[in-house]
Amino acid sequence: MFFYEIHEGDEEVGAAVLLAHEERLEPFEFFELVKKARALVLDSYEEDSLAEAVANELQRSAGFTHVTDSMLVASVNVDEKEENTYLLTEEGDTRTLFMSREDNGEPQDGEEEADD
């Protein structure tokens, strides 16, 4: 699997999307595909950003997979401090946080749930 990125906007505020493809494309070939997809969606996209619209078009027309948060299975935050290292999973409208707690009468492995 090979990964490609599309950026929109400046470095501080811009949006970036990630795409995957089973074949390795030369950078210039990918650039040409992006320009073609951009021209197709520029006047009529409904996504939140042009980059997302281009990624979705490349998924429809060129065999890419637009890697989105909905495909994310698990997210782990790592930190030098143990208490700031935790697992976050999402299923449906439920987001679950798994973290370890100090032994102060609380269970060793805690779980907190929050609805979006």
C-alpha positions in Angstrom: 0.0 0.0 0.0 1.3 3.4 -0.9 0.1 6.7 0.6 -0.4 10.1 -0.9 -1.4 13.4 0.6 -3.3 16.5 -0.7 -2.9 19.8 1.1 -5.1 22.8 0.9 -4.5 26.3 2.3 -1.4 27.5 4.1 0.7 25.4 6.5 -0.9 26.8 9.7 -4.6 26.7 8.8 -4.8 24.4 5.8 -6.5 21.0 5.5 -4.7 17.8 4.5 -6.2 14.5 3.4 -4.6 11.1 3.1 -5.1 8.7 0.3 -3.9 5.1 -0.2 -3.4 3.1 -3.4 -2.2 -0.4 -4.0 0.1 0.7 -6.8 3.0 3.1 -6.5 2.4 6.1 -8.8 5.1 8.5 -9.8 4.6 11.9 -8.1 4.0 13.6 -11.5 1.3 11.0 -12.4 -0.4 11.6 -9.0 -0.2 15.3 -9.6 -1.9 15.0 -13.0 -4.7 12.8 -11.4 -5.2 15.4 -8.7 -5.4 18.3 -11.3 -8.0 16.3 -13.3 -10.1 15.5 -10.2 -9.9 19.1 -9.1 -11.2 20.3 -12.4 -14.1 17.9 -12.2 -15.2 18.9 -8.7 -14.2 22.6 -8.5 -17.6 24.1 -9.2 -19.9 21.6 -7.5 -18.3 19.9 -4.5 -20.3 19.5 -1.3 -17.5 18.4 1.0 -16.1 20.7 3.7 -12.9 21.3 1.7 -11.7 21.1 -1.8 -9.0 18.6 -0.7 -11.7 16.3 0.6 -13.7 16.6 -2.6 -10.6 15.8 -4.8 -9.8 12.8 -2.5 -13.4 11.5 -2.9 -13.2 11.9 -6.7 -9.9 10.0 -6.8 -11.6 7.3 -4.7 -14.5 7.1 -7.2 -12.4 7.4 -10.4 -8.9 6.2 -9.9 -8.9 3.3 -7.3 -7.6 5.3 -4.3 -8.9 4.9 -0.8 -9.6 8.2 1.0 -8.4 7.6 4.5 -10.8 9.2 6.8 -11.5 9.3 10.6 -14.4 6.9 10.0 -11.7 4.2 9.1 -9.8 4.8 12.3 -9.9 1.8 14.6 -8.0 3.1 17.5 -6.0 6.1 18.5 -3.3 6.0 21.2 -2.0 9.2 22.9 1.6 8.7 24.1 3.4 10.9 26.6 6.4 10.8 28.8 4.0 10.5 31.7 2.1 7.3 32.1 -1.1 9.0 33.1 -1.1 10.9 29.7 -0.7 7.6 27.7 -4.1 6.2 26.8 -6.2 4.5 24.2 -9.2 6.1 22.5 -11.7 4.0 20.5 -14.8 5.1 18.7 -17.8 3.0 17.8 -20.9 4.6 16.5 -21.7 7.6 18.6 -19.7 6.4 21.6 -16.1 7.3 22.2 -14.3 5.2 24.9 -11.1 6.3 26.7 -9.0 3.5 28.3 -6.4 4.6 30.8 -4.5 3.4 33.8 -5.0 5.0 37.2 -2.9 5.0 40.3 -3.9 2.5 43.0 -5.9 4.8 45.3 -9.0 2.7 45.9 -9.9 3.1 42.2 -9.8 0.2 39.7 -6.4 -0.3 38.1 -7.8 -0.1 34.6 -10.4 2.6 34.2 -12.8 3.3 31.4 -14.7 6.5 30.7 -17.3 6.9 28.1 -18.5 10.1 26.4 -21.2 10.5 23.7 -20.4 12.8 20.8 
